[in-house]
Amino acid sequence: MSVSVLSKTRARPWPLVTAAAVCLLSFAAFWVAQRLAHVNMLDVMVYRAEGETVRAGGDLYAMRATSANLGMTYPPFAALLFVPLTLVGVPLMRTLTTAGNLLLVVALVQLSLQLVRPSLSRADLWRTTLWVAAVVVWCEPVWTTLRYGQINLLIAVAVLWDLTRRRGSRWAGLGIGLATAVKLTPGLFVVLLLVAGLLLWRRDRTWNTWLRTAATATGVFLGTTLAVALALPADSKRFWTQTLFETGRVGFAEETANQSIRGVLARLMHTDDPGMWWAVTAAVLGGAAMVLAVRAAVRGDKAVAVIVCAFTALMISPISWSHHWVWCVPLLILLADRATRAWPVTGAVALAFASFALWWVPHDPGRPELDQNAGQMVLSAIYPLTATALLVGYAWTLRRRVAVKDRAEAKDQAEAKDQAVATGQGEDHAVATDRAAVRAQAVAKE
């Protein structure tokens, strides 16, 4: 009988103090490595400028900050959250941002473990959290998030906090609602919650956790957005009527760092705007992936549903920088937990996110991504290719399970029919058995 990685960790536990020491040592080495790499923490400087603009009563979406001349791309609510960054000096702000993000790595790992293996004891949970955090902090999306001082870990933690609450929690939905008010892409989780909740309601006719969480998240998002519109009316109007639709404002689609479908197609087609090709591909792939996510949710496999939804949002977004893919952390934990005989898959996925392979291709100023060859295109599409391969593999596995189940049911029905005839119950009984089986299959499919 196969045993998962997490089970092995639980069966032969290391002392908690050892795990804490290793994690602390890894984080200290990470901190030193980032300092030696002279990270500029560019994005947190932009966040600070946004907070300063709010305090000064300036125009948020006319603001430009840093030597890269970057503007604000988030909803105005984000700028209000960034105001505290202006209350300390820049060196202290950078230190606090790095320390905060390292703590968020621990939080992300722990919530991911709770999502994947809710049965872990408290001691096992903390021990495993510290061991895993010591390793995943070196993945490229996590490294780059801390390099720029980004908020990706905070967004992922807010979403997972909601989705790991106990059943019936009145607070579930708060994190997703606020995350969506800061950065719109977490709104796809509301779609997952709503559709899965409606399907479960149709079956059970009860106000379930999925619907409750979706309603709370929607209410929090709308309430927060309306409150900000009252506080910053001009900025809110400009964002929701103009800035929201300016996809080029975020950056060039073909940049290697853009790990969305749009970025892959832009590099493949040697253009900065793949147009309708992106819209169609995103709609087809995104729709198929969300079907898988909803099916997993309805079956009770919340971990798969959440992670598929997260990767769908990353792939269909116009711009998904490599540091947005911190969702690789719960993905790797899920794969490790369910590895069994598929451990090479887990290793390959871990290598994809830890290899920094997308940076092996030319990406300096001058937009060399428009002239990539086939090999370079593969490397610069490593995250969406990995996600697509996993989705296809998951869909194939589901189909195979259904086929095996159907064959087993057909065999059982044939044996039951033969037994009925052999015991003299007659053909009428056999026919009735066939009809009952057909009706049972129809109900099961519904």
Secondary structure, DSSP 8 states (H G I E B T S, - for coil): ----HHHHHHHS---HHHHHHHHHHHHHHHHHHHHHTT---HHHHHHHHHHHHHHHT--GGG--BTTTTB---S-HHHHHHTGGGGGS-HHHHHHHHHHHHHHHHHHHHHHHHHHH-TT--HHHHHHHHHHHHHHHTTSHHHHHHHHHT-SHHHHHHHHHHHHTS-TT-TTTTHHHHHHHHHSSTTHHHHHHHHHHHHHHHHHH-S--HHHHHHHHHHHHHHHHHHHHHHHSHHHHHHHHHTGGG-GGGT--TT-TTB-SHHHHHHHHHTSS--THHHHHHHHHHHHHHHHHHHHHHHHT-HHHHHHHHHHHHHHHSS--BGGGGGGHHHHHHHHHHT-TT-HHHHHHHHHHHHS-GGGGS--STT-GGGG--HHHHHHTTHHHHHHHHHHHHHHHHHHHHHHHHHHHHHHHHHHHHHHHHHTT-HHHHHHHHHHHHHHHHHHHH-
